[in-house]
Amino acid sequence: MKILIVAPYTPFPPDTGGRIRIFEEINILSQKHEVAVASFVYTKDELKKASGLQKLCAKFEPVMYTNAIKVQRDVPDMAQRYITPEMRETILAIRKEFMPDVAILQHVYMSYYRPLLPQFTILEEQNIESKILENAFCVINKDFSKPLIRTYATWFFENTEYQAKLLADYENTHWPHYPLRITVSDLDKKEMDARCIVGESVVINNGVDIASRQIIPQKFPLLRSIIFFGSLDYYPNLDGLTWFISEILPIIWDSDPTIQFLIAGRNPPKGLKKICDDKRITIVANPSSIRSVAQYSSIAVVPLRIGGGTRLKILDAMSLGLPVISTSLGCEGLEVADQENILIKDEVNSFASSVVSLLDDRNSYLRIRENARKLVEKSYTWENVYSKLESKIIEHL
């Protein structure tokens, strides 16, 4: 079978949640099928790094991003941004030369290219983007004057109320054109099914390369260190970090001033560094791997207030043996159980006290650590995840 994947960003190197998911999809599907990929790249350095994807693909066509074409006024900014003549020409050329049996289009905001693709084109939604924008508007719309969040990658969160409505209308218009739609959680599937009764929606979870994730050894007493990792140029992550640093961390330090906070991820903005002016906070920019920084911590925190889909950062932490303390929204969509394989806390005082108590409670720490690893091994390996997708594709063909 010949499969064409079209994405708004190159999945190599796999250093963010979205990139990792697409990379693993290519990695698994290419073991039995021919896979071609067309994706945007944004800098010459990124183009050079992306060449590593050639080893996995039958064909890889990176498209250097240029200015978008202006289309109708009612197209949301998130979709407008990705409409370029270069991508259009690339897809047409691949279609003619590669002749794919099926295409997988990553994200609804790439739907401008749907008419250029095979009749059987799958839409893969890693989030319900309009819901994220709605959530952002409700939670922190007033905070957009803060320098912390003025980053290139968070531009589309401005004017969120209007853009959320445009994007929801765009989703409602384009979802019915796909005979098969992928979501990453049951919650996203329910949202999609409620708004689109045509075609089929299926949950294909996020996952972990469990074979490469050996559990990190821990000695007691534990390191008095906690970690947050994720893309640091993504607004929901920045909002969560701002909330954690300003509201939760001071309460933690009132109980134990020795606890260190490690922040690891790609492209930290200057604004983040300004609010991390305590010597107990360390920022590791663009780490070579999650394990390389996670080994210096005992607990992973996921203090998210905005989001959708499911968080790869939680699965990554669990696979490495780091117990996770998360807000309910942070772990939304995952088959987790509070007190069994994760701690779920939405209130600042309970979140803070859970960090301190878990560092001191050996039995609870080991129970959550072991149960979380078992959960990932059972339900969240990439092999299991994408074998389900392969079966669905064959079923529709």
Phi, psi and omega per residue, in radians:
M1 nan 2.445 3.113
K2 -1.832 2.172 -3.058
I3 -2.135 2.247 3.056
L4 -1.875 2.223 3.089
I5 -1.944 2.215 3.134
V6 -2.034 2.187 -3.019
A7 -2.370 2.649 3.126
P8 -1.393 -0.087 3.099
Y9 -2.645 2.676 -3.129
T10 -1.314 2.394 -3.111
P11 -1.458 0.223 3.136
F12 -2.363 2.307 -0.006
P13 -1.259 2.619 -3.111
P14 -1.376 1.380 -3.000
D15 -2.052 0.147 3.002
T16 -2.381 2.926 -3.108
G17 -0.999 -0.840 -3.136
G18 -1.117 -0.733 3.125
R19 -1.137 -0.738 -3.127
I20 -1.056 -0.796 -3.102
R21 -1.054 -0.834 -3.122
I22 -1.166 -0.695 3.113
F23 -1.041 -0.803 -3.127
E24 -1.180 -0.589 3.059
E25 -1.059 -0.815 3.097
I26 -1.104 -0.775 -3.094
N27 -1.042 -0.781 -3.108
I28 -1.292 -0.833 -3.080
L29 -1.173 -0.564 -3.098
S30 -1.266 -0.193 3.110
Q31 -1.239 -0.420 -3.138
K32 -2.133 -0.235 -3.012
H33 -2.357 2.899 3.034
E34 -1.543 2.200 -3.082
V35 -2.119 2.231 3.015
A36 -1.946 2.578 -3.101
V37 -2.320 2.317 2.959
A38 -2.128 2.149 -3.103
S39 -2.575 2.674 3.066
F40 -1.303 2.556 2.879
V41 -2.186 2.704 -2.951
Y42 -2.085 -0.256 3.099
T43 -2.490 2.846 3.099
K44 -1.129 -0.617 3.116
D45 -1.143 -0.725 3.102
E46 -1.130 -0.669 3.104
L47 -1.070 -0.730 3.133
K48 -1.123 -0.790 3.140
K49 -1.151 -0.629 -3.066
A50 -1.147 -0.321 -3.125
S51 -1.044 -0.346 3.106
G52 -1.111 -0.292 -3.138
L53 -1.299 -0.321 -3.109
Q54 -1.002 -0.532 -3.088
K55 -1.155 -0.461 -3.086
L56 -1.635 -0.480 -2.935
C57 -1.748 2.601 2.942
A58 -1.202 -0.541 3.128
K59 -2.705 2.316 3.082
F60 -2.291 2.125 -3.123
E61 -2.122 1.653 3.049
P62 -1.303 2.424 -3.118
V63 -2.022 1.992 3.125
M64 -1.157 2.191 -3.053
Y65 -1.229 2.346 3.032
T66 -2.195 -3.080 -3.140
N67 -1.065 2.442 -3.111
A68 -1.290 2.710 3.052
I69 -1.403 2.374 3.060
K70 -1.336 2.200 3.113
V71 -2.100 -2.689 -3.074
Q72 -1.005 2.647 -3.086
R73 -1.132 -0.482 -3.055
D74 -1.534 0.177 3.075
V75 -1.472 2.203 -3.109
P76 -1.121 2.685 -3.112
D77 -0.957 -0.692 -3.088
M78 -1.095 -0.578 3.087
A79 -1.463 -0.673 -3.138
Q80 -0.990 -0.683 -3.023
R81 -1.040 -0.528 -2.980
Y82 -1.740 0.210 -3.137
I83 -1.650 1.805 3.139
T84 -2.324 2.608 3.106
P85 -1.152 -0.529 -3.117
E86 -1.138 -0.733 3.111
M87 -1.186 -0.698 3.118
R88 -1.021 -0.830 -3.130
E89 -1.138 -0.668 3.141
T90 -1.125 -0.775 3.141
I91 -1.109 -0.742 3.122
L92 -1.075 -0.707 3.140
A93 -1.164 -0.751 3.125
I94 -1.138 -0.747 3.141
R95 -1.004 -0.719 -3.099
K96 -1.271 -0.741 -3.061
E97 -1.460 -0.791 -3.026
F98 -1.493 -0.531 -3.132
M99 0.880 1.154 -3.096
P100 -1.189 2.582 3.038
D101 -1.411 -0.520 -3.080
V102 -2.618 2.631 3.055
A103 -2.163 2.601 3.028
I104 -2.095 2.004 -3.136
L105 -1.715 2.131 -3.097
Q106 -1.507 1.979 3.052
H107 1.426 2.378 -3.099
V108 -1.110 -0.472 -3.109
Y109 -1.246 -0.031 2.998
M110 -1.693 0.205 -3.000
S111 -1.199 -0.178 3.030
Y112 -0.966 -0.536 -3.056
Y113 -1.578 -0.052 -3.107
R114 -0.952 -0.754 -3.121
P115 -1.131 -0.269 -3.130
L116 -1.531 -0.148 -2.990
L117 -1.774 2.954 -3.136
P118 -1.020 2.792 3.139
Q119 -1.004 -0.708 3.073
F120 -1.581 1.558 3.073
T121 -2.033 2.260 -3.123
I122 -1.677 2.433 3.018
L123 -1.767 2.225 3.095
E124 -1.939 1.987 -3.126
E125 -1.851 1.911 3.117
Q126 -1.365 -0.315 3.023
N127 -2.591 2.864 2.850
I128 -1.613 1.668 -2.915
E129 -1.071 -0.633 -3.132
S130 -1.107 -0.603 3.129
K131 -1.194 -0.610 3.089
I132 -1.117 -0.759 3.125
L133 -1.132 -0.703 3.083
E134 -1.062 -0.771 3.129
N135 -1.082 -0.751 3.138
A136 -1.069 -0.741 -3.135
F137 -1.106 -0.749 -3.105
C138 -1.191 -0.618 -2.996
V139 -1.508 -0.883 -2.945
I140 -2.482 0.520 -3.124
N141 -0.968 -0.619 -3.102
K142 -1.200 -0.247 -3.040
D143 -1.527 0.076 -3.028
F144 -1.232 -0.116 3.060
S145 -1.388 -0.179 -3.108
K146 -1.254 2.297 3.125
P147 -1.040 -0.485 -3.097
L148 -0.926 -0.715 -2.998
I149 -1.704 0.057 3.108
R150 -1.435 1.360 3.127
T151 -2.183 2.744 -3.097
Y152 -0.989 -0.689 -3.049
A153 -1.381 -0.074 -3.135
T154 -1.986 0.238 -3.073
W155 -1.002 -0.644 -3.021
F156 -1.325 -0.083 3.088
F157 -1.451 -0.129 3.091
E158 -1.302 2.625 -3.107
N159 0.936 0.820 -2.944
T160 -1.122 -0.628 -3.085
E161 -1.080 -0.831 -3.136
Y162 -1.177 -0.782 -3.119
Q163 -1.174 -0.583 3.105
A164 -1.106 -0.721 3.120
K165 -1.160 -0.782 3.105
L166 -1.037 -0.751 -3.084
L167 -1.226 -0.660 3.088
A168 -1.099 -0.729 3.080
D169 -1.110 -0.674 3.126
Y170 -1.123 -0.771 3.089
E171 -1.050 -0.816 -3.120
N172 -1.078 -0.582 3.135
T173 -1.291 -0.699 -2.981
H174 -1.679 -0.487 -3.128
W175 -0.941 -0.717 -3.095
P176 -1.139 -0.228 -3.117
H177 -1.406 -0.091 -3.097
Y178 -1.905 2.113 -3.139
P179 -1.173 -0.425 3.119
L180 -2.397 2.246 -3.141
R181 -2.184 2.389 -3.111
I182 -1.858 2.321 2.920
T183 -2.106 2.946 -3.110
V184 -1.858 0.032 3.116
S185 -2.657 2.763 3.083
D186 -1.109 -0.600 3.139
L187 -1.121 -0.762 3.106
D188 -1.152 -0.661 3.110
K189 -1.093 -0.754 3.125
K190 -1.081 -0.728 3.093
E191 -1.072 -0.796 -3.125
M192 -1.153 -0.785 -3.118
D193 -1.125 -0.564 3.124
A194 -1.203 -0.442 -3.081
R195 -1.862 -0.139 -3.112
C196 -2.544 1.941 -3.091
I197 -1.712 -0.005 -3.139
V198 -1.686 2.457 3.130
G199 1.349 -2.961 -3.084
E200 -2.171 2.412 3.008
S201 -1.914 2.446 -3.119
V202 -2.421 2.508 3.109
V203 -1.552 2.112 2.986
I204 -2.089 1.805 -3.001
N205 -1.098 2.866 2.877
N206 -1.296 2.933 -3.072
G207 -2.652 -2.973 -3.114
V208 -2.490 2.506 2.992
D209 -1.391 1.447 -2.967
I210 -1.126 -0.515 -3.112
A211 -1.121 -0.495 -3.116
S212 -1.678 0.049 -3.072
R213 -1.968 1.489 3.045
Q214 -1.347 2.425 -3.101
I215 -1.125 2.420 -3.112
I216 -1.338 2.194 3.103
P217 -1.113 2.512 3.091
Q218 -2.223 2.421 3.076
K219 -1.981 2.615 3.132
F220 -1.923 2.434 0.020
P221 -1.149 2.606 -3.069
L222 -1.245 2.712 2.969
L223 -1.033 2.339 3.127
R224 -1.481 1.160 -3.049
S225 -2.522 2.377 3.088
I226 -2.170 2.766 -3.021
I227 -2.383 2.545 2.887
F228 -2.128 2.274 3.018
F229 -2.309 2.567 -3.101
G230 2.822 3.029 3.123
S231 -1.139 2.160 -3.052
L232 -1.628 0.117 3.018
D233 -1.928 0.311 -3.121
Y234 -1.926 2.164 -2.960
Y235 -0.991 -0.814 3.116
P236 -0.974 -0.645 3.078
N237 -1.176 -0.727 3.135
L238 -1.139 -0.706 3.092
D239 -1.080 -0.798 3.128
G240 -1.073 -0.715 3.125
L241 -1.155 -0.738 3.117
T242 -1.040 -0.790 3.118
W243 -1.091 -0.777 -3.104
F244 -1.127 -0.802 -3.079
I245 -1.189 -0.680 -3.070
S246 -1.476 -0.561 -3.001
E247 -1.911 -0.611 -3.004
I248 -1.757 -0.770 -3.069
L249 -1.040 -0.711 3.094
P250 -1.038 -0.605 3.115
I251 -1.212 -0.697 3.069
I252 -1.029 -0.800 -3.105
W253 -1.214 -0.452 3.037
D254 -1.097 -0.613 3.131
S255 -1.455 -0.674 -3.114
D256 -2.605 1.666 -3.093
P257 -1.229 -0.077 -3.121
T258 -1.531 -0.194 -3.066
I259 -1.183 2.280 3.130
Q260 -1.689 2.604 3.107
F261 -2.133 2.095 -3.118
L262 -1.887 2.236 3.118
I263 -2.029 2.135 -3.078
A264 -2.270 2.339 3.103
G265 2.929 3.082 -3.075
R266 -1.481 2.509 2.963
N267 0.939 1.003 3.083
P268 -1.167 2.268 3.139
P269 -1.328 2.805 -3.138
K270 -1.041 -0.628 -3.127
G271 -1.052 -0.601 3.115
L272 -1.164 -0.735 -3.130
K273 -1.090 -0.565 -3.113
K274 -1.155 -0.608 -3.109
I275 -1.554 -0.075 3.115
C276 -1.814 0.923 -3.032
D277 -1.642 0.330 3.078
D278 -1.791 2.378 -3.082
K279 -1.129 -0.247 3.109
R280 -1.462 -0.075 3.092
I281 -1.883 2.230 3.117
T282 -2.148 2.310 3.074
I283 -1.878 2.200 3.063
V284 -1.923 1.901 -3.093
A285 -1.479 2.326 3.034
N286 0.866 1.010 -3.132
P287 -1.115 2.632 -3.114
S288 -1.147 -0.521 3.090
S289 -2.784 2.803 3.094
I290 -1.140 -0.746 -3.100
R291 -1.032 -0.616 -3.077
S292 -1.071 -0.446 3.101
V293 -1.846 -0.576 -3.102
A294 -1.100 -0.470 -3.105
Q295 -1.142 -0.245 3.139
Y296 -1.715 0.215 3.141
S297 -2.321 2.877 -3.125
S298 -1.974 -0.405 -3.091
I299 -2.415 2.501 3.014
A300 -1.835 2.348 3.097
V301 -1.942 2.463 3.135
V302 -2.294 1.381 -3.025
P303 -1.571 0.920 -3.039
L304 -1.472 2.467 3.063
R305 -2.030 -0.170 -3.126
I306 -2.325 2.441 3.077
G307 2.839 3.128 3.108
G308 -2.826 -3.136 -3.128
G309 1.112 -2.452 3.040
T310 -2.369 2.708 -3.024
R311 -1.653 1.985 3.055
L312 -1.073 -0.538 -3.107
K313 -1.053 -0.559 3.113
I314 -1.244 -0.796 3.119
L315 -1.105 -0.678 3.100
D316 -1.066 -0.833 -3.133
A317 -1.085 -0.777 3.133
M318 -1.074 -0.706 -3.118
S319 -1.151 -0.474 -3.136
L320 -1.565 -0.075 3.120
G321 1.529 0.332 3.073
L322 -1.681 2.026 3.034
P323 -1.020 2.524 -3.057
V324 -1.966 2.349 2.945
I325 -1.988 2.129 -2.988
S326 -2.402 2.726 2.882
T327 -1.252 2.860 3.119
S328 -1.124 -0.625 3.096
L329 -1.218 -0.601 -3.132
G330 -1.057 -0.611 -3.121
C331 -1.839 0.219 -3.135
E332 -0.981 2.373 3.086
G333 1.591 -0.213 3.102
L334 -1.671 2.591 -3.107
E335 -1.460 1.061 -3.100
V336 -1.817 2.805 3.134
A337 -2.287 2.158 -3.136
D338 -1.015 2.371 3.141
Q339 1.318 -0.196 3.139
E340 -1.735 -0.923 3.139
N341 -2.295 0.157 3.138
I342 -2.906 2.806 2.961
L343 -1.981 2.237 -3.086
I344 -1.987 2.047 -3.080
K345 -2.421 2.221 -3.138
D346 -1.891 -0.276 -3.090
E347 -1.769 2.461 -2.966
V348 -1.044 -0.744 -3.090
N349 -1.185 -0.729 -3.136
S350 -1.226 -0.602 3.084
F351 -1.096 -0.843 -3.107
A352 -1.105 -0.801 -3.110
S353 -1.152 -0.536 3.114
S354 -1.167 -0.625 3.098
V355 -1.071 -0.878 -3.088
V356 -1.162 -0.799 -3.085
S357 -1.161 -0.644 -3.127
L358 -1.199 -0.598 3.079
L359 -1.128 -0.424 -3.082
D360 -1.776 -0.138 -3.048
D361 -1.901 1.633 -3.068
R362 -1.029 -0.797 -3.082
N363 -1.103 -0.814 3.131
S364 -1.136 -0.706 -3.139
Y365 -1.038 -0.860 -3.109
L366 -1.166 -0.667 -3.138
R367 -1.101 -0.856 -3.121
I368 -1.148 -0.727 3.133
R369 -1.043 -0.850 -3.099
E370 -1.205 -0.726 -3.137
N371 -1.171 -0.631 3.137
A372 -1.166 -0.751 3.106
R373 -1.085 -0.736 3.118
K374 -1.092 -0.674 3.120
L375 -1.071 -0.795 3.140
V376 -1.111 -0.786 3.140
E377 -1.067 -0.616 -3.086
K378 -1.391 -0.730 -2.907
S379 -2.101 -0.211 -2.956
Y380 -2.304 0.793 2.996
T381 -1.703 2.513 -3.098
W382 -1.051 -0.611 -3.134
E383 -1.047 -0.807 3.131
N384 -1.182 -0.681 -3.107
V385 -1.061 -0.898 -3.007
Y386 -1.518 -0.203 2.964
S387 -1.177 -0.568 3.082
K388 -1.157 -0.731 3.118
L389 -1.126 -0.765 3.132
E390 -1.018 -0.752 3.122
S391 -1.095 -0.682 3.133
K392 -1.166 -0.690 3.127
I393 -1.099 -0.823 -3.125
I394 -1.097 -0.677 3.126
E395 -1.056 -0.737 -3.107
H396 -1.327 -0.553 3.123
L397 -1.254 nan nan
